[in-house]
């Protein structure tokens, strides 16, 4: 049974969502403020986090940053009434894997949770095309690690998915809409901005090897170039 850290200060929404998720077979640990949630996260082990943004004591973005420092791999989904584009982008920048605006359907939430948990299960096993090489980098998809000269970086699930997509298509032009549909399931403006956030992170990860470059092909998409 998957253990989920759920942080929501609205008692009515919190009760309904927790009850619905427990009916789906999840073990829910519900907290109404970020500070208590963080104390528990440090002591226990969870499979996924559902975080409201506007929380007492410690807001959701700050809580996500703390969680990411301790665990780079655990999926984080924001559930927030803050629907502005800059809020969504900020959620991704602090380490969120997904961002759902309120009001939301429990069916959609359950679907997204199961997608991340399935990927978690896959990352714990050996999968086909698990290890990739690019320049001096070695990327292990199942372990969510990127290694350069014995220096290991941990990736989030979403970062790993994006990087894997490019590594499977090295030195090929990849269209923006193809990436969005393959990884997020649809092509829209907000998801395009989300993709840009992850591409910025990946460019920083690959910056140590001058033979590797993730190029923007204007008006078309991107190309991961490996000159080695």
C-alpha positions in Angstrom: 0.0 0.0 0.0 1.4 3.3 -1.1 2.1 5.9 1.7 1.2 9.4 0.8 2.0 12.6 2.7 -1.0 14.9 2.2 -0.8 18.5 3.5 -4.0 20.6 3.3 -5.2 23.1 5.8 -8.9 23.2 4.6 -10.5 20.7 6.9 -13.5 19.9 4.6 -11.4 19.5 1.5 -8.8 17.6 3.5 -11.3 15.1 4.9 -13.1 14.5 1.5 -9.8 14.0 -0.4 -8.2 11.8 2.3 -11.4 9.7 2.5 -11.6 9.3 -1.3 -7.9 8.4 -1.6 -8.2 5.8 1.2 -11.1 4.2 -0.7 -8.7 3.9 -3.6 -6.3 1.9 -1.4 -3.8 4.5 -0.5 -2.5 5.1 3.1 -2.9 8.8 3.7 -1.0 10.8 6.4 -2.9 14.1 6.5 -1.4 17.3 8.0 -2.9 20.8 8.2 0.4 22.7 8.4 3.7 22.4 6.7 5.8 22.4 9.9 4.2 19.2 11.3 4.3 17.6 7.9 8.0 18.3 7.6 8.7 16.8 11.1 7.0 13.6 10.1 8.6 13.4 6.7 12.0 13.5 8.3 11.2 10.5 10.4 9.1 8.3 8.1 9.2 7.0 4.6 6.6 8.0 2.0 6.0 7.1 -1.7 4.5 10.4 -2.8 3.7 13.9 -1.5 0.5 16.0 -2.1 1.1 19.6 -1.0 -1.2 22.6 -0.8 0.7 25.8 -1.5 -0.9 28.2 1.0 -0.2 26.6 4.4 0.3 27.9 7.9 3.7 27.7 9.6 5.5 26.5 6.4 4.1 27.1 2.9 4.0 24.4 0.3 6.8 25.7 -1.8 9.2 25.9 1.1 8.2 22.5 2.3 8.8 21.1 -1.2 12.3 22.6 -1.2 13.1 20.9 2.2 11.7 17.6 0.9 13.8 17.8 -2.2 17.0 18.4 -0.2 16.3 15.2 1.7 14.8 13.1 -1.1 15.4 14.1 -4.7 13.3 11.2 -6.1 10.0 11.3 -4.3 7.2 12.6 -6.6 5.6 15.9 -5.4 2.2 17.0 -6.7 1.0 20.5 -5.8 -2.8 21.0 -5.2 -3.4 24.7 -5.1 -6.0 27.4 -5.6 -3.2 29.6 -6.9 -3.8 29.2 -10.6 -1.6 32.0 -12.0 1.0 30.8 -14.5 3.9 32.2 -12.4 2.7 30.1 -9.4 2.7 26.9 -11.4 6.1 27.6 -12.8 7.4 28.4 -9.3 6.0 25.0 -8.1 8.1 23.3 -10.8 11.2 25.3 -10.0 11.2 24.3 -6.4 11.0 20.6 -7.3 7.4 19.8 -8.0 6.6 17.1 -10.6 3.1 18.2 -11.2 0.7 21.0 -10.3 -3.1 20.6 -10.1 -5.4 23.6 -9.6 -8.4 23.6 -7.3 -11.1 22.6 -7.7 -10.0 19.3 -9.0 -11.6 15.9 -9.7 -10.5 13.1 -7.4 -10.5 10.8 -10.5 -7.9 12.9 -12.2 -5.8 13.1 -9.0 -5.9 9.3 -8.6 -4.9 8.9 -12.2 -1.9 11.1 -11.8 -0.9 9.5 -8.5 -1.0 6.1 -10.1 1.2 7.2 -13.0 3.9 8.4 -10.6 3.7 5.4 -8.4 4.0 3.1 -11.4 7.2 5.0 -12.5 8.5 4.7 -9.0 8.0 0.9 -9.2 9.8 0.8 -12.5 12.7 2.8 -11.2 13.2 0.1 -8.5 13.7 -2.6 -11.1 16.1 -3.1 -14.1 14.4 -1.8 -17.3 15.3 -2.1 -20.9 17.6 0.7 -22.1 18.4 1.6 -18.5 21.9 3.1 -18.9 22.8 5.8 -21.5 26.0 7.5 -22.4 26.4 11.0 -23.6 29.9 12.6 -23.8 31.5 11.9 -20.5 28.1 11.5 -18.8 26.5 8.2 -17.7 22.8 8.3 -17.1 21.0 5.4 -15.2 17.3 5.8 -15.6 16.3 3.2 -13.1 18.4 4.8 -10.4 17.6 8.4 -11.5 21.3 9.2 -11.5 23.6 11.2 -13.8 27.3 10.6 -13.3 30.2 12.8 -14.5 33.8 11.9 -13.5 32.5 10.0 -10.4 30.3 12.9 -9.4 26.7 11.7 -9.1 23.6 13.8 -9.4 20.2 12.6 -8.4 17.3 13.5 -10.7 13.6 13.8 -10.1 11.3 11.4 -12.0 10.2 14.1 -14.4 13.8 15.3 -15.0 14.8 11.7 -15.7 11.9 11.2 -18.1 12.8 14.3 -20.1 16.5 13.4 -20.2 15.8 9.8 -21.3 13.6 11.0 -24.1 16.4 13.1 -25.5 19.1 10.5 -25.0 17.0 8.0 -27.0 17.1 10.5 -29.8 20.6 11.9 -29.6 21.6 14.2 -32.5 18.0 14.2 -33.8 15.7 17.2 -34.0 12.8 16.6 -31.5 9.6 18.6 -31.9 8.3 20.4 -28.8 4.8 19.0 -29.2 6.1 15.5 -29.5 7.9 15.8 -26.1 4.8 17.2 -24.4 2.5 14.5 -25.7 5.0 11.7 -24.9 5.7 12.8 -21.3 2.7 14.9 -20.2 0.1 13.3 -22.4 -1.0 16.6 -24.1 0.3 19.7 -25.8 -0.7 23.1 -24.3 0.8 26.4 -23.4 1.3 25.8 -19.7 2.9 22.4 -20.2 5.2 24.1 -22.8 6.4 26.5 -20.0 6.8 23.5 -17.7 9.0 21.8 -20.3 11.2 24.9 -20.5 11.8 24.7 -16.7 13.0 21.1 -17.0 15.1 21.9 -20.0 16.9 24.7 -18.1 17.7 22.2 -15.3 19.0 19.6 -17.8 21.2 22.1 -19.6 22.8 23.0 -16.2 23.4 19.3 -15.5 25.1 18.8 -18.9 27.1 22.0 -18.8 30.4 20.3 -17.6 31.1 18.6 -20.9 31.6 21.0 -23.8 31.0 18.2 -26.3 27.4 17.9 -25.1 24.8 20.6 -25.9 21.0 20.8 -25.8 20.2 23.2 -28.6 17.0 25.1 -29.3 16.0 24.7 -32.9 13.9 27.9 -33.5 10.3 27.3 -34.3 10.7 23.5 -34.3 12.0 22.0 -31.1 15.4 20.8 -29.7 18.4 18.7 -30.4 20.7 17.0 -28.0 24.1 17.1 -29.6 26.9 14.7 -28.6 30.1 15.5 -30.5 32.0 12.6 -29.1 
